[in-house]
Amino acid sequence: MENFKSLEDFVNSEYNTFKEDYDDVRQGVKDKFATSERDRHGNIKQRYENGFLMRSDKEADKRMKDVADATTKTDYSAIQNNCISNVQATLKTGNFKTANPWYHTNPFGTYEDIRRNNNGYNIGIILNPKDYKASLERIKTKQKTK
């Protein structure tokens, strides 16, 4: 698991691209985007297009980070301990509603359930590194008018 200080750090990281090996930088690759997939025009393919931001407080954020860190350090299992398991455990710690257990191996179903069951903001538009700052300002302006 990689830790990011901000959403902007994540958006502009190699983890927001498609790669075979996200540990390649730790293995000596100098350019963190060197092995990222590119389209036919040579542009790096963006990995994430959907995102949902839910308000929390510092105490809940710390609890959720601790649970996410601990869960990530356990052995991975595609069925019983996967990325969805981590997200569900983390959100429960922050007192957010989680997804229907039926979606345990379906990331999109899990995302949609979490989005439907909690108050928050769709932030998919700001996950594009090129448009991050302008899109973030539009979202902040929208929030102030509510």
BARODO-503041 format. One line per 2 residues: their letters; for each residue z, y, x of C-alpha. Coordinates in nm, 4 decimals, m for minus. Example, Ala and Ser with C-alpha at 12.3 -4.5 7.8 and 13.67 -1.06 7.14 Angstrom:
% residues 2
AS) 0.7800 m0.4500 1.2300 | 0.7140 m0.1060 1.3670
This chain:
% residues 146
ME) 0.0000 0.0000 0.0000 | m0.0809 0.3457 0.1219
NF) 0.1465 0.6398 0.0448 | m0.0011 0.9778 m0.0403
KS) 0.1816 1.3107 m0.0405 | m0.0337 1.4453 m0.3222
LE) m0.3084 1.3539 m0.5644 | m0.5468 1.5625 m0.3532
DF) m0.4657 1.3499 m0.0469 | m0.5558 1.0380 m0.2454
VN) m0.8738 1.1894 m0.3919 | m1.0002 1.2772 m0.0441
SE) m0.8974 0.9449 0.1111 | m1.1015 0.6360 0.1883
YN) m0.9047 0.4617 m0.0897 | m1.1140 0.6576 m0.3404
TF) m1.4280 0.4876 m0.2071 | m1.5583 0.1304 m0.2232
KE) m1.4895 m0.0653 0.0984 | m1.4622 m0.4269 0.2036
DY) m1.1517 m0.3629 0.4148 | m0.9135 m0.0737 0.3560
DD) m0.7188 m0.1589 0.6712 | m1.0167 m0.1004 0.9025
VR) m0.8731 0.2294 1.0317 | m0.5571 0.0477 1.1400
QG) m0.7825 m0.2004 1.3157 | m0.9493 0.0618 1.5333
VK) m1.2285 0.2135 1.3218 | m1.2316 0.5850 1.4107
DK) m1.4121 0.7266 1.1053 | m1.2168 0.6233 0.7946
FA) m1.5326 0.6547 0.5832 | m1.7615 0.4645 0.8252
TS) m1.7465 0.1427 0.6225 | m1.7411 0.3049 0.2768
ER) m2.0306 0.2046 0.0522 | m2.3062 0.4612 0.0065
DR) m2.5712 0.5167 m0.2552 | m2.9432 0.5248 m0.1771
HG) m2.9140 0.8927 m0.0802 | m2.6360 0.8276 0.1707
NI) m2.3576 0.9715 m0.0469 | m2.0257 0.7872 m0.0408
KQ) m1.9647 0.6012 m0.3667 | m1.6557 0.7219 m0.5497
RY) m1.4227 0.4370 m0.6522 | m1.2052 0.5863 m0.9254
EN) m1.3357 0.7798 m1.2229 | m1.0429 0.7431 m1.4647
GF) m0.6918 0.8741 m1.4264 | m0.4007 0.9611 m1.6500
LM) m0.1206 1.1997 m1.5510 | 0.2193 1.1643 m1.7187
RS) 0.5031 1.4112 m1.6708 | 0.8166 1.2876 m1.5014
DK) 1.1112 1.4281 m1.3094 | 1.2130 1.3934 m0.9446
EA) 1.4748 1.1259 m1.0114 | 1.2336 0.9081 m1.2118
DK) 0.9626 0.9663 m0.9494 | 1.1963 0.8399 m0.6776
RM) 1.2959 0.5316 m0.8819 | 0.9306 0.4552 m0.9540
KD) 0.8295 0.4978 m0.5890 | 1.1103 0.2641 m0.4794
VA) 1.0024 m0.0021 m0.7310 | 0.6350 0.0344 m0.6349
DA) 0.7227 m0.0003 m0.2648 | 0.9402 m0.3083 m0.3285
TT) 0.6873 m0.4748 m0.5600 | 0.4056 m0.4166 m0.3126
KT) 0.5992 m0.5953 m0.0394 | 0.6217 m0.9168 m0.2445
DY) 0.3596 m1.1918 m0.2243 | 0.0416 m1.1189 m0.4175
SA) m0.0717 m1.3552 m0.6923 | m0.3791 m1.2880 m0.9060
IQ) m0.1984 m1.4221 m1.2137 | 0.1731 m1.3459 m1.1752
NN) 0.2104 m1.0618 m0.9240 | m0.0942 m0.8384 m0.9065
CI) m0.1690 m0.4660 m0.9140 | m0.1018 m0.4578 m1.2881
SN) 0.2422 m0.6150 m1.2328 | 0.3217 m0.3353 m0.9897
VQ) 0.2099 m0.0634 m1.2311 | 0.4011 m0.2166 m1.5247
AT) 0.7264 m0.2540 m1.3263 | 0.6919 0.0987 m1.1891
LK) 0.6292 0.2578 m1.5292 | 0.9206 0.0716 m1.6922
TG) 1.1514 0.2133 m1.4261 | 1.0336 0.5626 m1.5196
NF) 1.0957 0.4890 m1.8921 | 0.7263 0.4947 m1.9773
KT) 0.5679 0.2541 m2.2234 | 0.3642 m0.0212 m2.0628
AN) 0.0691 m0.2291 m2.1745 | 0.0444 m0.5315 m2.3967
PW) 0.1189 m0.8413 m2.1820 | m0.2153 m0.9823 m2.3011
YH) m0.3847 m0.7484 m2.0517 | m0.1938 m0.8899 m1.7528
TN) m0.5173 m0.9520 m1.5581 | m0.7347 m0.6856 m1.7214
PF) m0.7018 m0.3503 m1.5421 | m0.9116 m0.1565 m1.7949
GT) m0.7180 m0.2934 m2.0948 | m0.3908 m0.2145 m1.9196
YE) m0.5038 0.1399 m1.8406 | m0.6157 0.2012 m2.1995
DI) m0.2876 0.0672 m2.3424 | m0.0795 0.2813 m2.1064
RR) m0.2895 0.5863 m2.1902 | m0.2571 0.5264 m2.5662
NN) 0.1177 0.4580 m2.5513 | 0.2253 0.7627 m2.3473
NG) 0.1852 1.1392 m2.3530 | m0.0222 1.2712 m2.0670
YN) m0.3497 1.4181 m1.9510 | m0.6824 1.2595 m1.8650
IG) m0.7428 1.3588 m1.5028 | m1.0573 1.1584 m1.4352
II) m1.2534 1.4753 m1.3674 | m1.0347 1.5704 m1.0697
LN) m1.0779 1.2349 m0.8964 | m1.4113 1.3524 m0.7574
PK) m1.3462 1.4912 m0.4072 | m1.6253 1.7492 m0.4381
DY) m1.4868 1.9013 m0.7586 | m1.1126 1.8515 m0.7054
KA) m0.9890 2.2121 m0.6749 | m1.2054 2.3608 m0.9512
SL) m1.1291 2.0734 m1.1893 | m0.7562 2.0928 m1.1222
ER) m0.7585 2.4638 m1.2074 | m0.9381 2.3903 m1.5380
IK) m0.6734 2.1305 m1.6270 | m0.3850 2.3664 m1.5375
TK) m0.5402 2.6414 m1.7513 | m0.5794 2.3975 m2.0407
QK) m0.2129 2.2902 m2.0121 | m0.0894 2.6508 m2.0210
TK) m0.2741 2.7152 m2.3480 | m0.1078 2.4190 m2.5266
